[in-house]
Amino acid sequence: MAWQASASPDALLVLLVGGATLSAVVLRHLCEHIGVPALVGYIAIGLGLRLIDGALPILQPATLAAFELLAALGLVALLFRVGLGSDPYRLLEKLPGASLIWIVSVIVSGVAGYYAARWAGFAALPALVAGVALTATSIGVALPPWQAAGALGGERGSLVLDVAELDDISGVVLMALLLSLIPTLSTGGALDWAGAGLTSAGLLLSLAGFSVACWLFAHWLEPPLARLLASRERPPARMLVVVAIGSLIAALAGMLGFSLAVGALFAGLVFSKAPRRVRQDRAYIVLYDFLVPFFFIGIGLKLEPAALTGALAAGGILLVAAVAGKLIGTALPALWAAPRGSALVIGMSMVPRAEIAMVIVDQAGRYGSEVVPPALYGAMTLVTLVTCALTPSIVEHLLATGRAGRDQPPASR
């Protein structure tokens, strides 16, 4: 068309980024109004751009590269926030009470996801990706109903928060292990279990060393750095330094083979001693609100419209596994480890799959369609959309009707 011929690639890119940003703001408010997580709208923006491109080519290589960069920055911002909200010391204190629910939940949901994907017709490696992705829940989707009901500060709400945080952190660690094994698993030959074990052990050792380095930074360097910034820099500049350090930590983790997601999580953990100081900074809020939607827009852009129809059946099977895996894996141990009568609402609160699940699928998908076929990408996106759209209202209903029970002691063993 004439306007395409005269428009420069830079002008088209700025137009698309500006339009996507404005659409994200509008859809965020619309999703909040109807009680649906905003990521549903963000993914719809990416899918809409993909559909428009099919009729009116607008996604040039340079434009796609720019959206991929923004999606990578959104990934860093997203995982940084997850790490920022996870207090390692508090989790260690709560680990004895939450560990039974967390461990059983991860095992049951992971096994259910793997075998459901196999039943849906996927090969072993894509099924393993699905299983790992379905081990994680979504803190951002699970907690708002508890906050609205004023129940997050009670024993049940604290337990939900602890298990959800452990789910997300273990999901990121399992993703790191999976990504380290994919080159071996994707060769098509017999799996060298000894080699895979050595690879996993080496990665865990490297993660342990990286964790120690981050702890030393958080313990010895972050406090004086925060005091220096408070005394020397104005508020926007303070946050720029935090963003720069977080980006460097994420990039270092990526260069060491852990992926940007792992590094961003650890960067958030570094600054988790004073999360409000970061979260309430207006510069941080603006950066987060601008970047994070592009990660989910990128998911929509990667969806192949032709594969969505084929993904419906697989998505339905994985959806059943996603719901059943967390309900059974969480509710059963909660009968012993949670306040009496709260097993159902705690289990339902773990059902949503959102940011961490799609991060795992997205990162594994970088190894090619043999690892994450288009049908699996579409099926996992459907699982994310359905669980995020429906679960909050169900949890809200359970809390409102009192079926969750009060903060009573667990049933006797």
Salt bridges, closest charged atoms under 4 A:
ASP162 OD1 - ARG90 NH1 2.48
GLU165 OE1 - ARG90 NH2 2.67
ASP167 OD2 - LYS326 NZ 2.65
GLU222 OE2 - ARG277 NH2 2.49
ASP362 OD1 - LYS302 NZ 2.51
ASP362 OD2 - ARG366 NH2 3.69
ASP407 OD1 - ARG156 NE 2.90
